Protein backbone atom coordinates (compact mmCIF):
# COMPACT_ATOMS: atom_id res chain seq x y z
CA UNK A 1 0.00 0.00 0.00
CA UNK A 2 1.15 3.53 -0.73
CA UNK A 3 2.81 4.92 2.48
CA UNK A 4 1.02 8.27 2.21
CA UNK A 5 -2.36 6.58 1.96
CA UNK A 6 -1.46 4.25 4.81
CA UNK A 7 -0.49 7.22 7.01
CA UNK A 8 -3.70 9.08 6.19
CA UNK A 9 -5.77 6.01 7.01
CA UNK A 10 -3.82 5.48 10.24
CA UNK A 11 -4.60 9.02 11.39
CA UNK A 12 -8.26 8.73 10.42
CA UNK A 13 -8.54 5.38 12.23
CA UNK A 14 -6.79 6.81 15.31
CA UNK A 15 -9.07 9.84 15.40
CA UNK A 16 -12.25 7.77 14.92
CA UNK A 17 -11.37 5.02 17.39
CA UNK A 18 -10.06 7.54 19.94
CA UNK A 19 -13.31 9.49 19.62
CA UNK A 20 -15.33 6.30 20.11
CA UNK A 21 -13.37 5.53 23.29
CA UNK A 22 -13.87 9.11 24.50
CA UNK A 23 -17.62 9.11 23.87
CA UNK A 24 -18.08 5.62 25.31
CA UNK A 25 -16.54 6.70 28.60
CA UNK A 26 -18.58 9.92 28.63
CA UNK A 27 -21.79 7.98 27.91
CA UNK A 28 -21.26 5.52 30.75
CA UNK A 29 -19.91 8.09 33.20
CA UNK A 30 -23.33 9.08 34.54
CA UNK A 31 -24.03 5.47 35.51
CA UNK A 32 -20.75 5.25 37.44
CA UNK A 33 -20.85 8.71 39.04
CA UNK A 34 -24.41 10.06 39.07
CA UNK A 35 -24.77 13.71 38.07
CA UNK A 36 -25.81 16.22 40.74
CA UNK A 37 -29.50 16.56 41.60
CA UNK A 38 -31.26 18.75 39.06
CA UNK A 39 -28.43 18.65 36.51
CA UNK A 40 -29.35 17.97 32.90
CA UNK A 41 -26.27 16.39 31.33
CA UNK A 42 -27.96 15.33 28.12
CA UNK A 43 -27.62 18.66 26.32
CA UNK A 44 -24.93 21.33 26.04
CA UNK A 45 -27.31 23.99 27.39
CA UNK A 46 -28.19 21.76 30.34
CA UNK A 47 -24.51 21.27 31.10
CA UNK A 48 -23.84 25.01 30.91
CA UNK A 49 -26.62 25.85 33.36
CA UNK A 50 -25.80 23.08 35.84
CA UNK A 51 -21.99 23.11 35.76
CA UNK A 52 -21.88 25.04 39.04
CA UNK A 53 -23.46 22.01 40.78
CA UNK A 54 -20.62 19.67 39.83
CA UNK A 55 -18.15 18.50 42.45
CA UNK A 56 -14.56 17.41 41.73
CA UNK A 57 -15.60 13.75 41.47
CA UNK A 58 -17.85 14.62 38.52
CA UNK A 59 -14.80 15.71 36.52
CA UNK A 60 -12.95 12.38 36.91
CA UNK A 61 -14.72 10.59 34.07
CA UNK A 62 -14.40 13.45 31.55
CA UNK A 63 -10.68 13.61 32.29
CA UNK A 64 -10.34 9.84 31.84
CA UNK A 65 -12.37 10.01 28.63
CA UNK A 66 -10.11 12.70 27.20
CA UNK A 67 -6.91 10.99 28.32
CA UNK A 68 -7.83 7.44 27.27
CA UNK A 69 -9.37 8.56 23.99
CA UNK A 70 -6.15 10.38 23.11
CA UNK A 71 -4.01 7.46 24.29
CA UNK A 72 -5.89 4.90 22.18
CA UNK A 73 -6.10 7.19 19.16
CA UNK A 74 -2.37 7.93 19.26
CA UNK A 75 -1.58 4.25 19.73
CA UNK A 76 -3.67 3.28 16.69
CA UNK A 77 -2.23 6.03 14.50
CA UNK A 78 1.31 5.23 15.56
CA UNK A 79 0.88 1.47 15.23
CA UNK A 80 -0.49 1.53 11.70
CA UNK A 81 1.52 4.42 10.24
CA UNK A 82 3.91 3.45 7.47
CA UNK A 83 6.72 5.67 8.77
CA UNK A 84 7.41 8.48 11.27
CA UNK A 85 4.89 6.95 13.65
CA UNK A 86 5.51 9.44 16.47
CA UNK A 87 4.59 12.27 14.12
CA UNK A 88 1.12 10.82 13.73
CA UNK A 89 0.74 10.24 17.46
CA UNK A 90 1.57 13.95 17.91
CA UNK A 91 -1.02 14.80 15.28
CA UNK A 92 -3.70 12.87 17.16
CA UNK A 93 -2.69 14.63 20.38
CA UNK A 94 -2.95 18.02 18.70
CA UNK A 95 -6.35 17.17 17.19
CA UNK A 96 -7.72 16.07 20.53
CA UNK A 97 -6.12 19.08 22.26
CA UNK A 98 -7.93 21.36 19.80
CA UNK A 99 -11.16 19.64 20.81
CA UNK A 100 -10.30 20.13 24.48
CA UNK A 101 -9.58 23.82 23.93
CA UNK A 102 -12.91 24.27 22.17
CA UNK A 103 -14.56 22.46 25.09
CA UNK A 104 -13.02 25.01 27.48
CA UNK A 105 -14.71 27.81 25.54
CA UNK A 106 -18.07 25.99 25.30
CA UNK A 107 -18.46 24.83 28.91
CA UNK A 108 -17.89 26.92 32.05
CA UNK A 109 -15.71 24.32 33.79
CA UNK A 110 -13.60 25.27 36.82
CA UNK A 111 -10.17 26.63 35.96
CA UNK A 112 -8.40 23.84 37.88
CA UNK A 113 -10.10 21.24 35.68
CA UNK A 114 -9.32 23.14 32.48
CA UNK A 115 -5.63 23.29 33.44
CA UNK A 116 -5.38 19.64 34.50
CA UNK A 117 -7.29 18.49 31.42
CA UNK A 118 -5.39 20.55 28.85
CA UNK A 119 -1.97 19.89 30.40
CA UNK A 120 -2.35 16.25 31.39
CA UNK A 121 -4.84 14.58 29.08
CA UNK A 122 -3.73 15.29 25.54
CA UNK A 123 -0.06 15.71 24.67
CA UNK A 124 1.33 13.42 27.42
CA UNK A 125 -1.14 10.67 26.50
CA UNK A 126 -0.37 11.11 22.79
CA UNK A 127 3.33 10.70 23.51
CA UNK A 128 2.67 7.63 25.63
CA UNK A 129 0.36 6.10 23.00
CA UNK A 130 2.91 6.86 20.29
CA UNK A 131 5.68 5.28 22.31
CA UNK A 132 3.71 2.07 22.86
CA UNK A 133 2.46 2.00 19.30
CA UNK A 134 5.82 2.47 17.61
CA UNK A 135 7.21 -0.73 16.20
CA UNK A 136 10.82 -1.49 16.98
Order of alpha helices (4+ residues) and beta strands (2+ residues): alpha-alpha-alpha-alpha-alpha-alpha
